[in-house]
Amino acid sequence: MTTPSTPPRHRVEAQLKQLSVHDTPLSQGSGSHHAYDTEHNRSDYYKYLATDIATCETISLDEFISVFFKHIHEKGRWAATINKIATSDEFRPLLEAYAAPCEDEKARYHPFNKMVEHILSEIPSDLSIQLCHNDPCSVAGSHAIRSPDCVFVKEAALSKTVRTDVDTLSKSGPDELKFHWYEILGFVELKLEDDRLEHHLSKPDVASIAEPMDMGKGKGGGEGKGKSRGKSGGTGASTGSASGKTTLSKSTNHGDGPSATRDEVSGAIPVHGSASAVPAPDTLRRSLRIKEKAVNPVEPPAQTATAQSSNSRKRTGPTLEPGSSKKQKSTSHDKFLLQCASYALEMLSHGSIRTHAFGILVIDERLELLFYDRSLHVRSKVVNFLENPALLVTVIVSLAKLSSKDWGYSPIIELDENTYYKKPERFTEQEPIPSLIKGAKMKLDQELILETQNILFQQHALIGRGTCVLQVSQKSATSSFDWKDKGGLVAKLCFSPENRTSESTILNHISDMIKSDPERLGRICNHLPEVLYHKTIEWDETGVQGRLAKYLEGKNLPYEKRVLRILIMTELFPIIELTKTATLGPAIKDIFNCYRWLFEEAGVLHRDISLKNLMYRKKDGKAYGVLLDFDMAIIITLEDRKPSSKQRTGTLPYMACDLLEPSPPKHVYRHDLESLFYVMLFLTTMYHNGQIIADAKNPLTAWFSFGTAALLAAKELFWRRRLPPPTEHFLNMQPWIIHLQALFDNGYHARSNYQRLAVIAEVASKDVPSFDHETLGGEVDFNKFAKVLDTNIGLPAERVLLDE
């Protein structure tokens, strides 16, 4: 079983080329990048990721550690160890080696790795993690060629493979065997702007470390509890102000992002010597990392900026003046953040089932922590770890003590390391690998344990549902769960918003309707997914997302809570496998009739008709069209039918013209019919024998690359243009496509006429004539659509066998 491929990019009219993908909120996120498998260069993904990471909260390092690592630092359990490492005679030379003059950022990979290696050697690690040099090797497992500078991996990634020891991997990448995104726990990206850092080092005989705050209080800032071990020295030393707060005598910020004063990093491990320092103020503030006014909004900052050489002595940039609450962000920093987000995107999309990801961005002496989940991006303020080594030690100790769940791996999937590393060389391809987690255990219930097989579909997105569909098998039946006669099984996992009506609720509602009149409605079951089991994994209030939600709630800041919803269903097959009119035609009619019944009798509006959501079921050797994926569906009421509220749902290339407008109307059934028409259009003009054969002459290929404004312009031009010719086996379906194109063209033309008449009536102070917008003045409704599908195109009287 395969999923439909995405048509390649195609050049179209100049006016369409000039329209950006950066038009509306819907089109900007990485989840709407539908041509990712063929368009995965930096210029392709930056414009989508810019929107994802604009949904960002920037908080102090104290707050970051309190939210994400609080359970590790409760009651200061690691304070003594952190202080000992940061002030040790062994650690000082490693800091000096990192600060030594260099001409290229790559020269800093090894010394940074050695600092981390030393810290890890001094503490027990729950997962026995290592930081390894990765660049210039790309990470395997996705179409994109991404090369994080350094990556955190489990020790098993070395000991159970042909990869060399960690000491060698601190100097160069894993040439013999690439890392896979599944193996990447987190990443470190290092950048060089200043080639000399010695002046940032604190004096070797001066410590600036005190006892940590009680992390159990869960506060972002805090008062230093311990006594000072000495006075701070060196550039940027802290001085007492009249108010008793600590300030910086010199700014060491180079325009990277919000910088933390020494007050603002006092909570995790106080780094200034003043025992009288007062608690830092709340430092959380929303930070839109892409300046809207600083660059052309059509292009992402990284594309409009002229990047300077990475080996230049120092890049100029605005600095944070003492006492200032704002600063300008450099475009190079924007580029770095987008680059880091691209790693998180691949980790969440191709690293098994993951809830979140961590990363570190280091620019010279300045460090910031990065967190990404499927609702939000969180960053710590920039801190100087050369002046205060305890900062780096605290961060590494925190990461070393994380469990797999803390790193973001969903505990629902248990993959034994011996199973994964049985043949690790199979995971070196530069493309998604269906068998990535084959053999893993999925424990859903005390009596229900399934074994995963191939991944059939995984959404490529940073923000969003992160839907994954994979084949599963039941190794042993139980009295409660006996599916031996059900054939192939699939599991659908989806991180849905907590407050959205679940797909299982929608399908249960439909099932109850069918059970109320089984003789008349039993046939509908042939055209709907068969759900055998469903489960919702609620929020773990003590987990990462739970702590983050509680923190943001305390700040009155929005955060979309998500739950993991799981469906176990019987296996279906992609509709693109129906390669001739005699099988595809009846399946399309099945799906239309099913959709019509769902709306008219069950009161369900699907709202996401697309190629991937139309499949077929094999029954008695014949194909039956199936409509699936009710994640976006709603149970409608009379109130829902009123065109009052505005919402936008669907999959971009298949969306109705109305829903591409900057202020879209409410979703109505006619929009889904238009989406069904587009699916039919793509199937009959772009597919042959289950494969895409579209070439540069087919204007429809460009629809998968456009944003909303460009796509709307293309579709408005499309209605009165000549259709692309059907492929060889779908010639007989051309009358359906032609008549449906005319149906919608007539409807939009009727609305245009009505709008002109309405203006004339208003000017003349006359009553504005009525118009049924739901059906475009009666031009597009169920009856007229059905009439087209009843047109004789030579379909056999009886459903044919698939092998005929």
N, C-alpha and C positions, 0 to 999 in steps of 0.2 A: 504494500500500500504506500503510495506516495502522495504528497501534497502538490497542488498546482504550482508551477513555476511562475515567476513574475516576468512579464514582457520587458524587453530591454528599452532603453531610452531611444527616442526618435526626434529628429528636428522637425519643427512645425513653423507656422507663421511667425514672422518677427515680432508681432505684437504680443504673441503668447510667450515668446522667449523672455521678454522683458519683465513679465510678471513673476514675482518671487514666491517661493514656498512660504515666505514669512508674511502671510496675509492675515490670518486669523488664528486665535488660540488653538483651534482644532488641528490646524495643519502643521504646527511647529514642533510638536514633540517627537521623540525618536520612534514612538509607537506608530506614527503615521508615515514613516519612511518605508513605503511598500516596495521599493525597488532596491532594497538594501543588498540583496545577494549579488547585484551587478554594479551598484553604485555605493562603494564603501571606502572611497578615498576621503582624505581630510576635508576637502571642499564639499563633499557630499553630506557628511554627517554633522559638521559643525553647526550648520543652520538649524538642525533639529535639536541637538543637544543644548544649544544656547537657551532654548526655551525650558528644557528640563531643569537645568541648574539655576535658572532664574527663580524657580520656586525654592528659595533658599533661606535658611536662618543662620546668621553668623553670631556665635556666642563665644564667651571667653573660654580659655583653656580649662579653667576651674569648672565651669558649667559643663563643658564637653566631657570631662573625666567623671564628673558627678553623675551625669545622665547615662553614659555608656559603660563606664567602668566602676560604678559606685560599689557594686558587690565585691569587687576585688580589693578596694582600698578602705573598706569599712573598718573603723577603729584604728586606722593607721597601721595596719598589720604589716605593710611592706616599707614603712618609713625608714626604719633603721638600715635595712638592706639597700634602699635607694641612696641614702646619704653616704653609706660606706662605699658603694660603687662610684658615685659621682666625685668623691674626694680621694679616691685611691691613687696610689703612685702608678699603678698599671694603666689607669684610664687617661691620665694626663697626657702621656705621649701620643695616644690615639687621637685625642682632640687636636693636638699640635700638628699631627700628620694631616688631618683633614683641613686645618687652617693654612697649611703651607701653600706658597704661591703655585699657581697652575695656569695653564692656558686653555684648557678644555674641560668641560663638565665631566667627561668620562674619567678624567684623572681623579675625580672625587668618589667614584663608585666604590673602589676598593677600600679606601680609608673609612668611608661611612659604614660599609659592611663590616669592617673589623671592629668598629665601635659597637655595633649592634651584636656582633658575634661575642664580644667580651661580656656584654651585659647579659646575654642569654646564658653564657657559661657560668654565671654567678648565681643563677636562680633555677629552680625546677620549673619546667614548662609542662603544662597539662597535656599539650599535643606534641611536645618535642618539636617546636617549630624552628626553622632556619630562614635567614634572609640570604637570598642568592642573587648574584649578578645575572641579569637576563639579556639586556641589550647587547648586541644588535639582533639577537634571535627573536623572531616573532613567536607569539603564543599560538599554539595549534587549537583547532576546534571551531573556527569561525571563518567566514569569507574574508573578514577584515584582517589586514596585516598590521597588528599592533605589537609594540615592543616596549613594555614598561622597563624602566632602567633596572629596578630591583624588585624582587617578589618574595613574599613570605610563603613558604610551603612547609608541609609536614616533613619530618625527617625521613619518613617512608618514601618520599619522592626521590630520595637519593639512595638509600640503602637497598631498596627493592628494584632498582633499575641500573642501567649501565652508566648513569650519570656519575660524574666524579664527586669527590668529597667536597664538603662545604668550603674548605679553604681554597680549593681551585675555583669553585663557583663564585667565590667572592672577587675573583680577578677577571673572569670572562664568562660568557653565557654558556648554556648547555648545548654545545655544538652537536654532541652525539645523539641527543634525544630532547626535542623541544618539550617545554612544559605545556600542559593543556590547561584551558581556563578552569576546568574542574579542580585542578591541583592548586590554583592560585588562591591563597587565603586572603591576601591583601597586597597592595603594591606601594612602592616608594618611587617617586619621580624627583630627580635632582636636577637643578638648573644653576648655571653659572652666570652671574652678572658682575661680580667683583672677584678679581683673580687673587686678591690678597686679603686674608681674613685674620691675620695674627693680632691686629689691633682690637678684635672683638673678644679675645680670650681674657678671662679674669686672671688675676695674679695667682700663681701656684700656691702661695702661702696664705691665700685668703679664701675662706669658704663663705658661701652665701646661702646656706641651707639651714632650715629650722624644722621643727616637728610639723607634721601635716595636720590639717584640720580633721575633725571627726567627720568622715565621709558619710556616716550614718545619718547626719542631719540633712543630707541631700541638698545643700545650698550651693549656689554657684560661686559665691565669693566667700571669703572667710578671713578671720583674724589669725595671724601667726601665733601659735601656742608656745612654741619652744623659744629658748633664749638664743640670741644671736651668737654665732661662733666666731664672728669677726666682722669687720666692716667691708662693705663692697668696695671694689676698686676697679680700675680700668675704664675704658671709654664707655659712656652710657651708665655710669655708676648712679645709684639711687641717692637722692638727697631728701632730707625732710623738709616739708613745706610748713607754712605757718599753721595750716589746718591740721597738721599731723599726718597728712597723706604723703605717700612716697611718690616722687615724680622723677622723670628722667632728665639728667642734666644735658644730655645730647640725644638727638633722635637718631636711631639706627635703622629706621624704616626706609625702604626704597620704593614705596608705592606699590606693594604687592597686594594689599588688602587691609582690612582693619587690623591695626596692631594693638597688642595688649600692653598696657602699662604693667609695671611690676605688681601693682595692687591686684590687677585682674588675673594674675596667675598664682595668687597667694594661696588659694584654697587647696589645690591638690598637693603641692609641695611648695611651701612659701620659699621664694627665691630672693627675697631681700632680707637684710639683717635686722630690720627694725622690729623689735618686739611690740612696739606701741602702734604699729600700723593699724589703721581702722579698716573694717571690712570694705571690700570693693563695692561700688554701686552696681545695680543691675546693668549689665552691659549688653544684654540681648537686644538686637535691633534687626529689623528685616533689611536684607542687603541684596538688592537686585544687581547681580554681578555683571550684567551686560548694560553698560551705560546707554540709555535710550537717546540721549542728546549728543553724546560724544562722537558717535559714528553714524553712518548711513544705516537706518533701520532695516533696509533691504538686505544688507550683507552683514554677516556676523563679524564681530570685532576682529577675530583672528584673520579674516580675509582682507579687511580693509587696512590693517596695520602693516607697515613695512618692518619686518622682523630684523633686528640687528644680529650681528654675528654672535654666536654663543661664546666665542673666546675673546670678546672685547674686554678691556680692563674693567669697565663699569658702564652700565646703562643708566642714563640719567632718568630721573623720575621724580615726581613730587614727593615730599616728605611730610610726615605728620608733625606739625609744630606742637610744642608742649601746651597742653590744655585744650587743643583743638578736638572737636568731636567729629569732624568730617575730613576726608581727604580724597583726592582724585586717584582713581585706580588706573594703573598702566595697562595699555593694551596687551603687552607681553604677558601680564598676569592673567588676563582673560584667556589668552591662548593656552597657557599652562593649565588653567582650570578645565577648559574644554578637552584638552588632551587627557587629563586625569579622568574626566567623566566618561570618555570613550572606553577606558579600561573597565570602569564600573559597569558600563552598558554590556560589555561582553561577558563579564563575570555573572551578571544577573540573567543573561540570555543564553549563555552556553556553558554555564558552570554547574549544571544540575538544577535542582529546585532550591532557590535561594531567596531569602527575604530581604537581605541587605548586604552591603559591602563597605569595607573600610579602605582608606588610602592615606598616604602621607605625601605632602608636597614640601620639598626642601629647596629653598632658593638661597644659596650661600649659607649664611648663619641663621636664616629665618625658616621656621618650621610651622606648618599648620596641619591639623588633622582634618580628614574629610570623611563624611558619612553619606551614604546613598541608600534610600529604600524606595519602595514603589509609590511613595506619596510625596517625598520631600528630600531635599539636599541640605545637609547641615555642615558648617565649617567652623573650626575654631579660629579665633583671632591669631594673628602671626606673633610668634615669640622667638626670642634669641636664645638658642640653646648653647652657644659658645660662651656667652657671658654667664649662663646658668645651666651647667651640665645636668643638674637634677631634672630639668624639664625633659630632656631626651631619655634619661634613664626611666623616669616615671612612665613615659609613653610606651617604651619597649617592655617594661615589666607588665604594664596593663595588657598589652597585646599578647604577651607570652602566657598569661593566665586565662585567656579566653578559651571556652569550649568550642566545639564545632558549631553548636547552635548559636553561640555568641558571635562567631565569625559570619553567620548568616545561612548556614546549611540547614535546611528543614529536616527535623528529626523524623519526619514521615518516611524518608528514604534512608535506608540503612545499607550502605555498600561496603562490604568487607574489603579491606586493603588487599588481601591476597587475591580476591576475585578481580579487582580492578587492575592490579599489576601483574596478572598472569601473562599477558602479552602487551606490555605498555607501548610497544612500537606501533600498534594499530591505531594509536591516538595522535599520530603526528601529522595528519592531513590538515591542510589549510582550508578546511570547510567543516560545517557541522557534522558530527559523527553520530548517526542514529543509535549505535550500540553503546554509547558512552556509559550508561548506568545499567546495562544488561546484567541480570543476575542479582540486582539489589532486592532487598526485602521491603515491602510496603505493608507495615502493620497498621491495619485500620480498626481492628476490633480484637477482643481477646481470642476469638475463634476465626478471625479472618486475616490471614497473612497472604499477600499476593507476591509474585515475583515479577519484576519489571523486565520487559524485553526492549524493543526498539522505540526510540522517540519518533513519533509521527509528525508532530508539529510543536514548535516552541516559539512564542511571540518574541520578537526582537524589540525590546523596549526597556527604558530605564524607569519612567513613570507610567504606571498603568497596571493592568490585571496580570500581566506575565503568564498568560495561559499556556499550559503545556499538556499535550495529549500523547500518551504512550501506550504501547501494547503491554498487557499484563497477562499472567497465567495463574490459575489456581492449582497449586500443587496437590492439595488434599482437600476434599470436600468435607463439610461438616453438616450436622443436622439443620443448622440455621442457614448455611450458605452452600448450596449444592448447585453448581452451574455447569456440570459436565456436559449437558446437552445444549448449551447455549452457543457453542462454537467459540470463535475468537472474542476476546475481551479487550476493552480499552479503558484507561483511567484518564479522566480530565481533571486537572488541577488548576485552580484559578484564584488569584488574590483579589477578591471582590471587595468593594466598599462595604463596610459593616452594615450600613443602613439601606442597602439596595436589596429589593426582593430577590431571593435566591432563585437560580434556575430550577432547582428541585421543587420549590414552591409553585412556580409557574407550571411545571410539568405535572405535578400532583393535581393541580386545579384542572388541567386538561384531561387527565386520567379520570377524575371524578365525573367530568361531563360525559365522557365516553361510556363509563359504567352505568350512567343513568339510562342509557338506551343502547345496549350492546348490539342488538340486531341491526339497528340502522347505522350506528356509528363505529362498529367494530373495525370496519375497513380502514378507518383513519389511522389505526395503530400501525399499519404498514408503512406510513409516511412520516412517522415520528421516531425519535430515538427511544430505545428500550433501556430504561434505567433500572439496574439491579440493586444498587446500593448508593446511598449518598451520606456524606458526613461533612460537618462544618467544624473546623478547628478554631476555637475562639481565641481571643487575645490572652496571652500570658502576661498578666499585669506586672509580673516581676522581670519579664524579659526586656530586650532592647526597645521594641516598639511600645511596650507598656510604659516603661519609664519615660520614654520620649513624649508620649501622649500626655502623661501626667504633668511633665515639666511644662509643655506648651500650654496645656489647659490652665496651669497656674499663672501663665503670662497672658492669658486671654488671646492666644494666637491659634489660628486654625490648623488642623491636622486631620487628614482623611484616614480614619482607622480602617484597616483591611483585615479580612479573615480569609483563611485558606479553605476553599470549598472544593470538595472532591466528589466526582460522580464516577461510578463504575457502570459501563454500558456494554452492550453487545457491539461487535465491530461492524462498521459501515465502510463504504468504499467511495473514493472521490468520483464525482460525476464526470470528470474528464476521461475516465476509463470507458465511458459509453461512446464508442467511436463511430456510430452510424445513426442515421435518422430514425431507423426502426426501433432503436432502444432509447436514444436521447429524447426523442419527441414525446413518447408516453411518460417518461420520467419528469419532464418539464410540466406536463399537464397534471401529473400527480401532485407536484409541489404547489402549483397554482391552486388547485382545488383544496388542498390541505390548508394553505394559507387563508383562502377565502372562508373556509369553515371555522378556522381559529378566530378570525376577526368577527364574523357575523354571528356565530353561535357561542363560542367559548369566550368571546370578549378579550382576546389576546392580540396585541399589536407587536410584531416581531422586532422591527426597527433596525435590523442589521442583515439584510439580504445581500449576500456576496458569494463569490465562487466557492470559497472554502466552507461555506455553511450550507451548500447544496450537495448532497451525497446520494448514494443509492444502497438499497438492501438487496441481497441475494436471497430469493425465496423460490424453492422448487425450480431452480435453474433460471429464473427470470429476474429482471431488474425492476425495482420499485423506487421511485424517487422519494427522497427523505429530506425534510427541512429540520435542521438542528441548530444548536447554539442559541439558547434562549437567555443568555446573560443580559442582553440589553432589552429584553421583552418586558412589557408591562401588561397588567390586567386593567383594561380600560373601563371607565364609567362614563356616564353622561357628561360629567364635569370634564373628563379628559378629552372629550370630543370638541369642547369649546376652544376656539383658536385664541386663547388668551396668553398663556405663558409661552416662552420661547426656549427651545431646546434643540440640540444638534446631536444626532446619533447616527451611527452607521460606519461603513468602511469607505474611505475617501473615493477611490475610483468608481465605486458603484452608487454613490450618493446622488439623490435627485437634485436637479438644478436649484430648487428652492432652498435646500439645506446647505448650499454653498454660498448663499448670500451672507453679507456681513452681519445682518440681523435676521436670522432664519425664522420662519414661522414654526408653529407647532408641527410635530411629526404626525402625518396622517397616512392612511393606508395607501393612498395614491402614490406617495413617495416610495413605498416598498414595491409597488408594481413597476415603477420606473427603474428601480434597482434590479428587479427580476429581468426586465428588458435588457439592461446592460449586460447581465450575466449571459443571457442568450446570445447577445451580440458578440461577446468575446469568445464564447464557446464555438460558435459557427464560423467565425472569420479568422480565428487565431490558433485553433487547435486542429491537429490531424494525427490520428492514431494515438491520442493521449499526450502528444507532445506539442509544444509551442512551435509554430513555424512562421510567426509574424516577422516581417522584415521592415526595412526603413520606409516602404511604401504604404504601410498601414498606419494611419494617423492615430489609431487607438492606443498604440504602444506608449505614446507620450503621456497618456492619462495617468500612468503609474508613477510618473516623476513630478507631476505638477502639484502645486499647492492649491488652495481653494479658489483664489481669484483666477489663476491660470486655467484651472479645470473648468470653472464656470464659463469663462470665455470660450473655451474649446467646445463645450457642450452646447452653448447657445448657437455657435456656428454650425454645429453638427446637424441640427434638426432638419435643415433644408439642403444638406449636401448629399452627394451620392454616397451610398453605403459602400464600405469595402466589400469585395466579393467573398462569398462563402468558400470554405475549403471543400475539397473534392467530395467527401462523404456527407456533407451537410447542404448540398445544393438544393435539395427538396424543401429545406426549412427556410429558404430565402423569402417566400411569400409571407410567412409569419413576421419576419424581421421588418420587411418593408411596410406591412400594414400597421405594425406597432409603432414604427417611427412616425408614420403619418398620424396615428392616433394622438401621440403626445404633441406633435407639431401643431395639430389642429387645436388642441387644448391650450397650449401657450399662446397661440395666435388669438384665440377667443378671449383670453384674459387680457391681452394687450388692447384689443378693441374695447373691452369693458373699461379698462383704466382710462382710455381716451374719452369715452362717453361720460365716465364719472367726473372727470375734470370739467368737461363742458357743462354738465349739470350743476356742478358746484358754482361755476362762474355765473351761470344764469339763475342761481338760487332756486333750482328745481330739485326735486327728490332724486337722489342717486339710485340708479337701478340696482336690483339685487344680483348677486353672482355667487354661485356655489364654488368656493375656492377648493374645497376638498376634492371635487371631481373636475375642476377646470371648466365649470359651466356645463357639466354633464357630458363632456367629451371623453373623459377617462374615468371609467368606473368598472366594477367587476363584470357586468354584463357585456360591455363592449370588449374588454380584454378577453373574456371567455369566447366571444364570437370569433375573434381572430384565431384563437387556438383551436376552434372547431373547423376552421378552413381545411379543406381536403388537401393534404400534401402527400398523399399516398401511404399513410401509416397502415400497417396491417390491422385487420379487424380484431385479432386476438394478440395479446402480449407474446412476443417471440422469446425463444430461449436465447440465452446470452452467447452460446457457442454456435448459433446458426449463422 
